Amino acid sequence: MVIRESGERALVADHVSVVFGGVTALSDVSIRVEPGATVGVIGPNGAGKTSLLNCLNGFYRASSGSVRFGESDISRTAPHKVAGLGISRTFQAMELVLEATVLQNIMLGRHIHMRRGLFAGMLYFGPARREEIRHREAVEEVIEFLEIQRLRDREVSTLSAGQQKLIGLARALASEPEVLLLDEPSAGMNREERSDIARFLQRIRYERPTSQVLIEHDVRFVRDICDYIYVLDFGTVIAEGTPDEVLQNEAVIAAYTGTTA
């Protein structure tokens, strides 16, 4: 795995199980995301991939086991506080404000950094104005990084599904995360858009101090992007290793691809 400077935080799920009533979504799942690494989580539909991401960012609470970020146990931490710690998330369903512009949606990613109160913000003078300018500059940097300048003033509802996925990524990046949790980032994209998103994720890896956890159904996409892969099936880890190791694993072939590697 790619390791950044020492002292930065690993994200670790340690023997995590999630049970809803009599249904087990995850059973004794352990994964580790080193600082600067891009980790893939693959598996067939219903394998528990999104449930795992929901545990990592606080949407679900583990029935047993723990989630740690550096030295901190975040197993019982609310999602907005997890975001404040530096773990940001994209979703299968984009969760964007469709009636707002691209710029306005990306600005929402800055809320965890906003320090001025409502009164100062309403008056919009002095410190509040300077803070607004700083947030705008950060958002414009993300817009330039993802090459979406042409979309900045468009209403999100007018964009394609692939473009909306990119806006979801931009909003997550605007929070300046240490860890990005990416739930099927290339779903709904055409070939050109998938190539672009792969390029952007590689740029994030090398140009920004950000780890990534990537859920995907496209095995080739995961193989090209990830340092390390975990494979889930029926809520358990059935294999882990480098992309080449995992994609040649017979259990993975049987459970996920159904073909020879």
Buried (B, 14 or more C-beta within 10 A) or exposed (E): BEEBEEEBBBBBBBEBBBBEEEEBBBBBBEBBBBBBBBBBBBBBEEBBBBBBBBBBBBBBEBBEBBBBBBEEEBBEBEBEEBBBBBBBBBBBEBEBBEEBBBBBBBBBBBEBBBEBEEEBEEEEEEEBBEBBEEBEEBBBEBBEBBEBEEBBEBBBEEBEEBBBBBBBBBBBBBBBBBBBBBBBBBBBBEEEBBEBBBEBBEEBBEEBBBBBBBBBBBBEBBBEBBBBBBBBBBBBBBBBBBBEEBBBBEEBBEBBBEEEE
